[in-house]
């Protein structure tokens, strides 16, 4: 039986009534022991008899055409089985939810690092040697490696509401400042990998992907076969952060080679390939204008930006996504420019939009607070609008003020002094704050829940767990709804043959897939209620027993055949009727070395309000992850492109500086109690990307408070601090 | 990775006569082999040789070439008498790497220049005569001293900077079986027009030990400035050994990392300090000497300022003018 729900209106808060007591509790993730003991098999660890191994070979020009390659020479090398290029090979991964093949460029080269060929051999070592020996000849053409000077720049008028120029002219206080953020790489721990095997016309791929129902269609479309012939397994994904949203070149290359050879073929990216061939976050150039009255209330807000992408790619970093709804001000203007460049494809990287747009916005708010001599927490509190400043719709649950106030209290914000005031030897100490906001939405999602006569339950969906805790929370929801202890619930994920879920992306996974499990379990509850001849609302399920009319019956006695519930969630009217977002507040304390300009983050606190928290532990971990990304965004992470050909120069983890343990201080996460009735039937919102949204600005604002240096060009590396000290 | 032959040396002669590339910890060579930046036909593994002892020697210490970075940093005598070396070691790489990396290998690690490690790019160090792609490219990590039009790479070691300040000697077994000792100050070469020849080692020669002189008088300081708190190469590092007597600098030796193709030591900098009273003005004058010929490449211009500031802070600490940060 299927329970289908379109989210058109708030739903009863059943999960506050169930009483099994497992939901929200900080349970460890059930697959954790498998992962830390190496028993969870990731895509590149799967082997098959007779498997061959391929490597991708990249373009070494930024633009032009492939005119030939020394294939016969390479074919003569030890163990080499084949070289494939052109045809169905992909230029770059599909954008998230594309549901169709990305560009298949044939002989055209659009960026330095583009996968051109796959070389397949008996062993990885043979393949790698052959890949290195493959020499590609090109007819180069003019390239545009630099977004600042690109010949083609498209302009997208975002919004022009009221008269921002006039508001700026008449403002008691105004800020007009330019900011830049560099490109970022997702840099997941697990490199992209796929093992492809054909049985007749049917293709099975073990891969590392975030959104299987789309990935099946993207892979089928890339290969020109029906989607029903494709099955993808991705039970464990070692981080995605957006780079595994869409089908990627390695899966198509492995599938092509496997078909031709009649053998399973595995293609795994080297770390350098992950940097060059998957998605980057676009660099941004931003201008923020703030106009405020004497009371600090915004009357105008402008946010303009330039981002880049390959010619023809539809994705543009949604830089101003949170600017739309976070603060008020009736005069508003946004314009986005998209420079067409020959650089690695730009796509979704963790918190697209907010991750970089909020750096500028929250930095500018700090500048306004400074100009007005008001506390930056107070300035933010004054600018929380009553209704959406553009559409006028109401907000769903929004605990921004609580996050700012409670966070400030626990952090000890009142200890904050003036720039240069606190010193410990060479170190200048400062504190900074930033709001957090991340647009919230749900996606269509399905799940199947089976309650067995032995009192166990099974959750099945093609939802992925990319390190976020999907296994834990989906099991908790089923256990809570069915009144079962956690050890009676098994969760199977990451197989495209199972009911299609939202997938993992955009922080919508927990609420969307979780709601589909909830709906499926509701269906089972209804069936039990029918068996007991009671109303759904009068049924209590707890500890393996059903209670109705003061009669307690063990589920094992009640059920003689598996009960199967199917849940199907779709977004509905609440997506439009209310402005939905997760909110929070970040606080950081940093030390700036006045000799060297080095910055060390000493402690951080973030308060988050995300509706119902499904698991305190995994939610806290998501918060930690975002905060650590924020340290990288603020201080160290930067894709360096060669000015001559646009190639990514720092394409490994020694030179692309994600934070290491010593960069990360004590992190304090506060989860504010909230229910968001408009968000989803389980009153939960996303948390993953919220943790990153704005946090880098709390660090650069703290740098300013420490030493009086305002860093507007991220990241705040020592040279930029030094230049102003 | 290209197929290669693998031999295991059971005596030093096996290594010097093998006509092979020597591998010890492999923390650098293996990475470069996977990328085919280096593609030796033959490796000789020296890790079974009896070269992993730290012994008292001529009033100083003799450090076997196979002593790991972790063991060397933790040695009581090093910590007590040569703290600049212990601190430099611990400022380098990560715990896992230090457990494998050896003393000899650390001296010989290759540059982190990203144009060197990308075989699609011209690089005179990797492929003599092909050109230098780093010039005109991203040069944040590159040299400001002693570079040439053929190469602007930097040497990545922290350990070698401390050894440079200590005036260590390197014991080398020649292919004839004879042994010679070379001061670390003569060991490294500037790039000139042969950046692929980085040291005075002849093909086949094996580093068997590093000899530290008797512990120097005075205070020892190592300070490394980098883009993240750990596991990052130096933007600038300074090793200093300074002896102050009666309010004057009796002896000073400074060495620098992150600035040049080799761990940098300029005797004129030491001379500018010696005999004088430690003052900020004196430190500035010494920095003037150090940086007189410094040239930035654009994205590394900041190193000129950073080197001066770091050097002055280190001198202030080493002379007691100011307490440590």
Interface residues (C-beta under 8 A of the other chain):
Chain A: X60 X78 X125 X128 X129 X132 X272 X425 X426 X427 X593 X595 X596 X597 X598 X600 X635 X636 X640 X641 X642 X643 X644 X649 X650 X651 X654 X655 X657 X659 X660 X661 X662 X663 X717 X718 X719 X722 X723
Chain B: X1 X2 X3 X34 X35 X36 X94 X112 X114 X115 X119 X120 X136 X137 X138 X140 X225 X226 X227 X228 X229 X230 X231 X232 X233 X235 X302 X305 X306 X309 X310 X312 X313 X323 X324 X325
